[in-house]
Amino acid sequence: MKFVAYKIYNPLTNKFSKGGERPDWGKRGKAWGAIGYIKTHLSLVRFTGLQEYMNCTLQEYTTDGIKATSMLDFMRETFTSYYNKKGYITPNKERIVELLELTLENKCN
């Protein structure tokens, strides 16, 4: 059996998210034990702190090593197809994706 833990890492500050409704950052941060817990956390912060995760990576720690995924890609997947697969759509899904893309454009310009 593989050990799995997830952390949200900001390479610009070299810190990890400590979780919570308005994420705080630290050297060690919080480790989530399942991907569902990360999705729940993102649902909690989606209107208050989501922009803080734009430049971050989701790090998956296993006994085989560390795999990093762009948080922007992960959030797009979480707030669009995740809800569609479950058979319902969050009323603000389109707006969330639009805000994610606008924020990314502004950071790149």
N, C-alpha and C positions, 0 to 999 in steps of 0.2 A: 504494500500500500504506500502510495506517495504522500508525503507531507506537503500541504499547500497552504500558503498564506499570501495575502495581497496587501500592498502598501501603495499609497499615492505619493509620488516623488516629484519635487520641483527642481529641475536641474539649474535653473537660474539662481536659486537661493541655496541650493544644496541641502534642502530640508524636506521632511516628510509631514504629511497631514496628520494631525492628531484627531481628526473627525469632529463631530459635533455639528450643530445647526449652522454656525458661522465658523468655518474651519480655522484652527490655530495651527502653527507650524513648529516643528522641533527637530532636533538631530535624530531622534529615534522614531517619533511618530507612533501611529497606531497600526496594528496588524489585524486585518480582517480575515477570518477563517474560511470564508466561502464567498464566491462571486455574488451571490444573492445579497449578502450584507453590504457589499459595495453599491449595488443597485439601490438598496434601501437608503443608504447614506446619500446617494445622489438625488433621490426623490425628496429627501429632507432639505437639501441645500439648493434645489433647482431654481428657486426664486431669490435666494439671499446670497449665495456664495459660489455659484457655479462658475462665474467668470474667473475665479481664483485658480481653477483647474485647467485653464486653456492651454498653458504651456507645459503641463505636467505629463508624466507617464504613469501608467498603472503597471506596477511591478508584481509579477507572479513568482513567488519563491517556491521551488520544489526541491526534492532531493536531487533532481537532475541539473539544477542551476536556476538562473534568473531569466525571465522573459519579460521584456518591456513592450508595452503597447501605448500608443498615443491616447491620452485621455479624451481628446477631441473626437477621435474615431470611436472610442468606446462609448462616449456620451451620445453621439449620433445614433449608434446602434441601440443603446438602451432606451432612448426616448422616441424611437420610431418603430423599428421592426419588433422590438420586445413586446410592445403593447399590441401590435397587430397580430402577433403569434398567439397572444392570450385571448384574442377575440374582442378587445375593446381598445378604444383610442382615447388617450388623455385629451381633454378639450384644448389644451395649450401646446400640444405636440408641435404643430407647425411653427408657432411663435418661438418655441424653445430652439428649434433647429435654426430658424432665421437669426435669432440673437447670437447663437454660437458662431454662425458664419460671419455675421457683421463684426463681432468681437475679434475673430481671427483676422479679417481683412484690415481692421483698424490697427492691430498689433503689427501686421506685416508692412503697413504703409508708413 
